[in-house]
Amino acid sequence: MKILIIAQEPPIRPDQVVTGNAIRTSQLTDALEHAGHAVTHAWKSRKSGSNGPGDHTFSNSDELRGLLMQSEADIYLVTYWKLMDFMPFSAPVPVILDFLAPRALELLFEEPDSLREHLRQMDIALSKTDLVLTGNDRQRQLMLLPVLQSGLDLSGGAGVLCVPLAAQATDMPMSDPRKDGWKLFSGGVDWPWRNSKAYERAIEESPAVKQGKVEFVNIAGSYVLANDKSQDKSKRPESLIPYQAYLERLRTEGHIGMDLAEKNLERETSQPFRILEFLRHGMPVITNSWLPIASDIRRYRSEEHTSELQSQFRISYAV
């Protein structure tokens, strides 16, 4: 089967800072190709008229329609919901939408005044789809009513399916904390709905860090696709690094991963890529008990590996 993946950015380049959406698209591509499907990509260009020989970019609806006809695909897989604005209402083949992040909940913290208009646009986008994918079951439950309202028939049990984020295990960490000293990794993008400052301060002020027993490595910064005015870059120095360099640091230096944030509706449905990166590199994880992935971490008894750190950091964590 030929599948055309329509994304908001080019395929992942490990030598650059990458987004969660790019990682997700890469994972979907790998899974589909492993299952024997032929996958091609099209992505939105930031410059109108940038298409050239061999390019698979589009900047408007007409250019995308041309790519759809040229692709001769059996399925269109759209990996970001706003790209549905460019899709026709009656596509010649089934349209699958990967609705990874609960955008409506994000807007509660980012642009609450635009929420009503956003929901109207989301209803139109969903009406163009034949199947919706989510990253975890909480997100699936959240999407059932909007998808039903958009007109998609859910009586057969399909319509909204959960396709979890993937994580391919790597080799065991190369660093021995008993010889090299402990390193605690954290970080990620600063979002209005993700507030980690209190936890970061608790770590930075902990006796373990102040006395040099543990090094706190916080790799954080602004969203790579954001406009310059969309995020306040004065909050912290930019420290995001290319994806391959990040993975190399986890492989050669990683001992513990931390992903903690204040509880809110958006966070209760989230599944950070950071946690999976920590786990697939053999690192125990300190995270919030109410995250969807927390029950899986408990199931595999990861808390046994981090129990000795609780007294050092003097913060409350669940796993």
Secondary structure, 3 states (H helix, E strand, C coil): CEEEEEECCCCCCCCCCCCHHHHHHHHHHHHHHHCCCEEEEEEECCCCCCCCCCCCEECCHHHHHHHHHHHCCCEEEECCHHHHHHCCCCCCCCEEEECCCCHHHHHHHHCHHHHHHHHHHHHHHHHCCCEEEECCHHHHHHHHHHHHHCCCCCCCCCCEEECCCCCCCCCCCCCCHHHHCEEEEEEEECECCECCHHHHHHHHCCHHHHCCCEEEEEEEECCCCCCCCCCCCCCCCCCCCCHHHHHHHHHHHCCEEEECCCCCCCHHHCCCHHHHHHHHCCCCEEECCCCCCHHHHHHCCCHHHHHHHHHHHCCCCCC
